[in-house]
């Protein structure tokens, strides 16, 4: 270690919430690491700790508050010099600083686009990265506080996105995960011309190299033929679509203020499978929203079984202050919402068992993300499980023959 390194302050990180929130932390920390800071070898001991928070639902707020209190306690014991809290929690609750007298700085979400400081710092490691193409959301779903926290939807300049993608690929990244609250609404300009999501993706396709491009989160009524055309013809596209339906019953979707998506929701799985051969489909379901009667929940279960999504996550509705849903009547009790969440996940596991068994004995391309751990195209980071295989070349693609299912993970051998 050089004398310069010894003089640098140490930095510890706690990152909570979604990938988009993590990208914000990467931007902040990337700049710090180019200046007077270096990452601490001990996450519980540093000159400065940054607790990057989420506040989307009650459980996320509780987790954020617990981590803030933990950091403050470590500061009292002398482990941390300064405590900085960033992200959605301080953005949503600026007055809450008074609850945490040991916090030295309270930072919300970035107000403007900043150029990424990559490859200087990446939370995800060498093999893959999240590439954020837009900020905020202009939808007004009755259950969601994100527009109030992060503002309206605004697209990042196309040239900046492509430049970052090029740097990431050059640094050894082999999977670009495109993230935004609603990637399908992406619209910017380059060279005086409008750039839509499929145009942006084709610009990324022009980058040389063997890498995957995965687009995460797409409203069912906004998935265009142009986007599906890109998925079918791109040399880099991962045939994977995460389309969070939230519900399938029109009356509940209308209360959620998702009326525009009703028709597209009911036919989403069939349309996408017909449009893209071999596509992996993932969705998210919310239980216990106002208006979800026993009969409507039964209809939801029947729809889920019929659509047979390859991957599915579920969560019980959490009424958020400042949202329309929090004021609605007819909300099932919390206990009922949690019971229904468990029923949805039980059905999802049943569907998964049937689908995963059919994959055994077959060979798939996979990306090694850590020694002994890989992900196939059908496995998005953080949510879909992994494939365990005896491979150590992180950032390389391998062919894996699947031999065993372990929960939502696979075990395989190099083919």
TACORRA-V213388 format. One record per pair of residues at least 4 apart in sequence whose C-alpha atoms are under 7 Angstrom apart, sorted by the first residue. I is the first residue (numbers start at 1). J is the second residue. Records with the same first field share a line. If there is no record, write none. Layout:
I->J / J
This chain:
1->5 / 6
2->6
3->7
4->8
8->36 / 37 / 38
9->36 / 37 / 38 / 47
10->37 / 38 / 39 / 40 / 46 / 47 / 48
11->37 / 38 / 39 / 40 / 46 / 47 / 48 / 49
12->39 / 40 / 43 / 46 / 48 / 49 / 50
13->43 / 49 / 50 / 51
14->50 / 51 / 52
15->22 / 51 / 52 / 53
16->52 / 53 / 54
17->21 / 53 / 54
18->22
19->23 / 130
20->24 / 132 / 179 / 180
21->25 / 87
22->26
23->27 / 130
24->28
25->29 / 52
26->30 / 121 / 122 / 123
27->31 / 116 / 117
28->32
29->33
30->34 / 117 / 118 / 120 / 121
31->35 / 117
32->36 / 37
33->37 / 38
40->46
44->79
45->79 / 80
46->79 / 80 / 81
47->80 / 81 / 82
48->80 / 81 / 82 / 83
49->80 / 82 / 83 / 84
50->83 / 84 / 85 / 86
51->68 / 84 / 85 / 86
52->85 / 86 / 87
53->64 / 86 / 87 / 88 / 89
54->60 / 61 / 64 / 87 / 88 / 89
55->60 / 61 / 88 / 89
56->60 / 145 / 146
57->61 / 318 / 320
58->62 / 318
59->63
60->64
61->65
62->66
63->67
64->68
65->69
66->70
67->71
68->72
69->73
70->74
71->75 / 83
72->76 / 83 / 102 / 103
73->77
74->78 / 79 / 80
75->79 / 80 / 81
82->104
83->103 / 104 / 105
84->103 / 104 / 105 / 106
85->105 / 106 / 107
86->90 / 106 / 107 / 108
87->91 / 107 / 108 / 109
88->92 / 108 / 109 / 149
89->93
90->94 / 106 / 107 / 108
91->108 / 109 / 149
92->149
116->164
117->121
119->167 / 168 / 171
124->128 / 129
126->172 / 173 / 395
127->172 / 173 / 174 / 175 / 369 / 394 / 395
128->173 / 174 / 175 / 176
129->173 / 175 / 176 / 177
130->176 / 177 / 178 / 179
131->176 / 177 / 178 / 179
132->178 / 179 / 180
133->155 / 156 / 161 / 178 / 179 / 180
134->153 / 154 / 155 / 156 / 180 / 186
135->153 / 154 / 155 / 180
136->147 / 150 / 151 / 152 / 153 / 154 / 181
137->146 / 147 / 151 / 152 / 153 / 181
138->147 / 152 / 153
140->257
141->256 / 257 / 258
142->256 / 257 / 323 / 324 / 325
143->256 / 319 / 320 / 323 / 324 / 325
144->323
145->149 / 320 / 323
146->150
147->151 / 152
155->186 / 187 / 188
156->161
157->161 / 188 / 189
158->162 / 188 / 189 / 190 / 200
159->163 / 190
160->164
161->165
162->166 / 203 / 204
163->167
164->168
165->169 / 204
166->170 / 207
167->171
168->172 / 173
169->173 / 174
172->395
173->395
174->210 / 211 / 212 / 395
175->211 / 212 / 213
176->212 / 213 / 214
177->213 / 214 / 215 / 216
178->214 / 215 / 216
179->183 / 215 / 216
182->217 / 218 / 219
183->197 / 217 / 218
184->197 / 218 / 222 / 223
186->196 / 197
187->194 / 195 / 196 / 197
188->194 / 195 / 196
189->193 / 194 / 195
190->194 / 195
195->199 / 200
196->200
197->201
198->202 / 226 / 227 / 230
199->203
200->204
201->205
202->206
205->234 / 236
211->236
212->236 / 237 / 238
213->236 / 237 / 238
214->237 / 238 / 240
216->241 / 242
217->242 / 243 / 244
218->223 / 242 / 243
219->223 / 243 / 244
220->243 / 261 / 264 / 265 / 268
221->261 / 264
223->227
224->228
225->229
226->230
227->231
228->232 / 275
229->233
230->234
231->237 / 239
232->276
238->377
239->279 / 280
240->279 / 280 / 281 / 378
241->280 / 281 / 282
242->281 / 282 / 283
243->282 / 283
244->283 / 284
245->265 / 283 / 284 / 285
246->284 / 285 / 286
247->253 / 285 / 286 / 300
248->253 / 265 / 266 / 300 / 303
249->253 / 296 / 300
250->254 / 262
251->255
252->256 / 291 / 292
253->257 / 258 / 259 / 262
254->258 / 259
258->262
261->265
262->266
263->267
264->268
267->271
268->272
269->273 / 307
270->274
271->275
272->276
273->277 / 279
280->310 / 378
281->309 / 310 / 311
282->309 / 310 / 311 / 312
283->309 / 311 / 312 / 313
284->312 / 313 / 314
285->313 / 314 / 315
286->314 / 315 / 316 / 317
287->315 / 316 / 317 / 337 / 340 / 341
288->292 / 316 / 317 / 331 / 332 / 336 / 337
289->317 / 331
290->328 / 329 / 330 / 331 / 332
291->330 / 331
292->296 / 297
293->297
294->298
295->299
296->300
297->301
298->302
299->303
300->304
301->305 / 344
302->306
303->307
304->308
308->351
310->352
312->348
313->345
314->341 / 344 / 345
315->341
316->337 / 338 / 341
317->337
319->325 / 326
320->326
321->326
324->328
332->336 / 337
333->337
334->338
335->339
336->340
337->341
338->342
339->343
340->344
341->345
342->346
343->347
344->348
345->349
346->350
347->351
348->352
349->353
350->354
351->355
352->356
353->357
354->358
355->359
356->360
360->402 / 403 / 404
361->401 / 402 / 403
362->401 / 402
363->399 / 400 / 401 / 402 / 415
364->376 / 399 / 400 / 401
365->376 / 397 / 398 / 399 / 400
366->374 / 375 / 376 / 377 / 397 / 398 / 399 / 400
367->374 / 375 / 376 / 395 / 396 / 397 / 398
368->373 / 374 / 375 / 393 / 394 / 395 / 396 / 397
369->373 / 374 / 394 / 395
370->374 / 392 / 394
371->391 / 392 / 393 / 394
372->388 / 389 / 390 / 391 / 392
373->386 / 387 / 388 / 389
374->386 / 387 / 388 / 389
375->379 / 386 / 387
379->384 / 385 / 386
380->384
384->408
385->408 / 409
386->409 / 410
387->409 / 410 / 411 / 412
388->410 / 411 / 412
389->411 / 412 / 413 / 414
390->413
399->414 / 415
400->412 / 413 / 414 / 415
401->412 / 413 / 414 / 415
402->410 / 411 / 412 / 413
403->411 / 412
404->410 / 411 / 412
405->409 / 410 / 411
406->410
